[in-house]
Amino acid sequence: MLPPTDLPVRDVLPELLAALAAAGSAVLVAPPGTGKTTLVPLALAGLIDGLDPAGGHGSGNGRERGRIVVAEPRRIAARAAARRMADLLGEPVGGTIGFAVRGEQRTSAGTRVEVVTTGLLVQRLQRDPDLPGAAAIMIDECHERHLETDLALAFGIDVRANLRPDLLLLAASATAQADRIAEALGSPTGARAPVVEATGGMHPVEILWCPPPAGITPPHGLRVDPRLLDHVAATITRALAETDGDVLAFLPGAGEIAAVTGRLRTGAGVDVLPLHGRLPGAAQDAALRPVPGRRRVVLATAVAESSLTVPGVRVVVDAGLARVPRTDLARGLDSLVTVRASRAAATQRAGRAGRESPGWAYRCWSQAEHDRLPAHPEPEIAAADLTAFALHLACWGAPGGHGLALLDPPPDAAATVATATLHDLGAIDADGRATPRGRALAAIGAHPRLARALLDGTTLVGPRRAAEVVALLSDDTGRPGGDDLAALWRSLRQGHDRAATGRWQDEVRRLQRSAPRTAPAGAGPQVPDDLAAATVVGLAFPERLARRRRADGRNYLMASGTAAELPEGSGLAGFEWLAIAVADRPPGRRDARIRLAVPLDEATAREVGAPLLVEADEVTWADGAVRARTVTRLGAIELAARPQRSPDPAQVAAAVQDGLRREGLAVLHWTPGALALRQRLAACRAGLGDPWPAMDDDTLLARLDLARAAGRTDLRRADLRRVDVAAALRALLSGDQTGRLDELAPERIQLPSGSKIAVDYTDPDAPALPVKVQEVFGWRTAPQVAGHPLRLRMLSPGGRPVAVTSDLESFWRTGYPAVRSELRGRYPRHPWPDDPLTAPPTRRAAPRRRP
């Protein structure tokens, strides 16, 4: 039995056990370092003296009860928690306390508490939802809101409600945001699960604000300004000088840990140790084990934030950054990005300094910046790739999460993309239910794309090589640097980096055990390793098959339609085809950046990208012409094309319409008659309104029917100029409108003099008629044209403008006398009567008199 311990959670264990006994589920809120991860499982198993897991006090040996399953979000935390509990019992790991993570398991028939990763728990629940032999599930660090944590919690709630009402379910969180979890764990009647909170026990931590010098570039993509890393290294050096105890520094990733390690000059007696999830177990253990007489600087990622305790730490140096997954749904690119840590994360990190005694937290930002940080980190479900998540839901029988107590529903756009991907993989049917192939993919314990590559690649390249490449593509293998996947594969095989090779080999063995055995280990076509690697990558990411598109050899077009670029100096530059395994698009860049790829040939691209191969007739507008071709494409990549002899006239007409929309109406040949007709119709629209059609460019581009041009297969600009635009305009009119057009908007008006003058419709709101004054003698009013009073531009006998009027009767009374007075001396041969309304109109001057 466990001896008494003074960890803060010890005080609330009786309350917690009683709540679980009464309700069957509960939420425990306990800050990091209070002992929730180590003491609570032991209490549930009846391994703490004086506590009865049934809820009361008694002997509580608990030996007859089932196993307690503790789920941690990370492997490093699972191994560390098991080791800590085993140390408290004075036993080796694998006895009463065991653990199981991907690729490693240390349990026995006598194991009472088993610590697993949340991903492994989800896999077990999928295989057997009854979870035989388990008495309780404790899901730790629920506040981190990883996808697998959300799934494990939802599946556990469903199992309790429908299969195992006796199964105890405990959700543990390091923050006080427990309301939503308590509601999800509550009973069907709506009663919330009880919430038990452990407080106190943490020593005071002094916060020191250490903002870097001005001019530091904010993080974007994976890039962190090197000047910030300089500042973090300087702050660690300062902390070593000003304080005692070990230093725990938080950085966003393994690359930044290596960079800061290279910048530190700590002197004798100080060990600098990395701590992140991709390290071998021995290196992780070294970072978690104090060495008497030596001081340590532990450079850690978020693994040390809440689910892992680093003994001996008195000082925290926080860079203030976090690395989170992001998915570019439009381009199908997944990546990790660096963001500012939340205030909640900063609080948890600082708390690590007060775990064992008063401590210090050096924050590499200002207090003003701190106040602007988000309060809590964003749930992973809000921004990550949901393909694996959606497959788990489908295999559970709850497509889309319907009927499950998910803390947040999947975002619609991401769920739609994930569902489409699973359909393409053959993993789900039309109703969203998992197919047998989908269940086989889910059982492999890898992303569905990689699982597909493993299954189908086994036939094409052999099971061993398929597993090796998939292991290399896995996020958990710790790839070394470089963008040439084949070169990295060779390096791992040759063991240049023992740690990376060992981790990779473990994953290879696990994948080989997980995949259905369809062929002997050495089977598979004898294709070269480079093509084997490209085959597996292409199976996993067919939309990332890419073809060179520019002469410099670094620019490619992916089958998805996204442009991608190799970095300068890449050894892959110049290859015609690439299978791209990893690409991202940093903020501010239009094209994707290729981070890991392997060359291949077109035949292999066609083979692995077969679902994307399409041959279709295409009639398009390009460079002022209609192109009619039969095109073979691999997604967006054009492979071959041949001219069509007899394209579909409707497609040709549609292409012309598209060309008009892009290039405008000026590409047509507007004869004077067509232009005049357009102006007349515009005047009718302006003066009479509906149903007369509008004549603006947008309307005409949308409505003009150029079917008369559809019979030609090579319609260049010269050909389009033969289109009868006037006929196309008249086609917009009804029969009644066509019959009345000349009446309402005549091309010419006959004057009292007998002349027929063309109406000027340039201004659709004011049709005009240029007339000489003498030709309209006798006209009392000007006619109506297209619903407008005709505007008369009165001209002198010499054709010069003298007046403009739409009120002819008023002009005769007030305007004509002034015009007559001014012009009759200049034009004596033309009549200038006193009364123009009674004078005969004329278009000729009087003949000259003979002397």
Stockholm file with secondary structure:
# STOCKHOLM 1.0

chainA/1-851         MLPPTDLPVRDVLPELLAALAAAGSAVLVAPPGTGKTTLVPLALAGLIDGLDPAGGHGSGNGRERGRIVVAEPRRIAARAAARRMADLLGEPVGGTIGFAVRGEQRTSAGTRVEVVTTGLLVQRLQRDPDLPGAAAIMIDECHERHLETDLALAFGIDVRANLRPDLLLLAASATAQADRIAEALGSPTGARAPVVEATGGMHPVEILWCPPPAGITPPHGLRVDPRLLDHVAATITRALAETDGDVLAFLPGAGEIAAVTGRLRTGAGVDVLPLHGRLPGAAQDAALRPVPGRRRVVLATAVAESSLTVPGVRVVVDAGLARVPRTDLARGLDSLVTVRASRAAATQRAGRAGRESPGWAYRCWSQAEHDRLPAHPEPEIAAADLTAFALHLACWGAPGGHGLALLDPPPDAAATVATATLHDLGAIDADGRATPRGRALAAIGAHPRLARALLDGTTLVGPRRAAEVVALLSDDTGRPGGDDLAALWRSLRQGHDRAATGRWQDEVRRLQRSAPRTAPAGAGPQVPDDLAAATVVGLAFPERLARRRRADGRNYLMASGTAAELPEGSGLAGFEWLAIAVADRPPGRRDARIRLAVPLDEATAREVGAPLLVEADEVTWADGAVRARTVTRLGAIELAARPQRSPDPAQVAAAVQDGLRREGLAVLHWTPGALALRQRLAACRAGLGDPWPAMDDDTLLARLDLARAAGRTDLRRADLRRVDVAAALRALLSGDQTGRLDELAPERIQLPSGSKIAVDYTDPDAPALPVKVQEVFGWRTAPQVAGHPLRLRMLSPGGRPVAVTSDLESFWRTGYPAVRSELRGRYPRHPWPDDPLTAPPTRRAAPRRRP
#=GR chainA/1-851 SS CBCCCCCGGGGGHHHHHHHHHHHSEEEEECCTTSSHHHHHHHHHTTCBTTCCTTSSCSCCCCTTSCEEEEEESSHHHHHHHHHHHHHHHTCCTTSSEEEEETTEEECCTTCSEEEEEHHHHHHHHHHCTTCTTEEEEEECCGGGCCHHHHHHHHHHHHHHHHTCTTCEEEEEESSSCCHHHHHHHSCTTSCCCCEEECCCCCCCEEEEECCCCTTCCCCBTTBCCHHHHHHHHHHHHHHHHHCCSEEEEECSSHHHHHHHHHHCCCCTTEEEEEECTTSCHHHHHHHTSCCTTCEEEEEECGGGTSSCCCTTEEEEEECCEEEEEEEETTTTEEEEEEEECCHHHHHHHHHGGGSSSCEEEEESSCHHHHHHSCSSCCCGGGTSCCHHHHHHHHHHTCGGGTTSCCSSCCCHHHHHHHHHHHHHHTCBCTTSCBCHHHHHHHHTTSCHHHHHHHHHHHHHHCHHHHHHHHHHHSTTSCCCSCSBHHHHHHHHHHTSSHHHHHHHHHHHHHHHHHSCCCSCTTCSCCCCHHHHHHHHHHHHCGGGEEEECSTTSCEEEETTSCEEECCTTCTTTTCSEEEEEEEECCTTCSSEEEEEEEEECHHHHHHHTGGGEEEEEEEEEETTEEEEEEEEEETTEEEEEEECSSCCHHHHHHHHHHHHHHHCGGGSCCCHHHHHHHHHHHHHHHHHCTTSCCCSHHHHHHHCCCGGGTTCSSCCHHHHTTSCHHHHHHTTSCHHHHHHHHHHSCSEEECTTSCEEECBCSSTTSCEEEEEGGGGTTCCSCCEETTEECEEEEECTTSCEEEEESCHHHIIIIIHHHHHHHHTTTCTTSCCCSCTTTSCCCSSCCCCCCC
#=GC SS_cons         CBCCCCCGGGGGHHHHHHHHHHHSEEEEECCTTSSHHHHHHHHHTTCBTTCCTTSSCSCCCCTTSCEEEEEESSHHHHHHHHHHHHHHHTCCTTSSEEEEETTEEECCTTCSEEEEEHHHHHHHHHHCTTCTTEEEEEECCGGGCCHHHHHHHHHHHHHHHHTCTTCEEEEEESSSCCHHHHHHHSCTTSCCCCEEECCCCCCCEEEEECCCCTTCCCCBTTBCCHHHHHHHHHHHHHHHHHCCSEEEEECSSHHHHHHHHHHCCCCTTEEEEEECTTSCHHHHHHHTSCCTTCEEEEEECGGGTSSCCCTTEEEEEECCEEEEEEEETTTTEEEEEEEECCHHHHHHHHHGGGSSSCEEEEESSCHHHHHHSCSSCCCGGGTSCCHHHHHHHHHHTCGGGTTSCCSSCCCHHHHHHHHHHHHHHTCBCTTSCBCHHHHHHHHTTSCHHHHHHHHHHHHHHCHHHHHHHHHHHSTTSCCCSCSBHHHHHHHHHHTSSHHHHHHHHHHHHHHHHHSCCCSCTTCSCCCCHHHHHHHHHHHHCGGGEEEECSTTSCEEEETTSCEEECCTTCTTTTCSEEEEEEEECCTTCSSEEEEEEEEECHHHHHHHTGGGEEEEEEEEEETTEEEEEEEEEETTEEEEEEECSSCCHHHHHHHHHHHHHHHCGGGSCCCHHHHHHHHHHHHHHHHHCTTSCCCSHHHHHHHCCCGGGTTCSSCCHHHHTTSCHHHHHHTTSCHHHHHHHHHHSCSEEECTTSCEEECBCSSTTSCEEEEEGGGGTTCCSCCEETTEECEEEEECTTSCEEEEESCHHHIIIIIHHHHHHHHTTTCTTSCCCSCTTTSCCCSSCCCCCCC
//
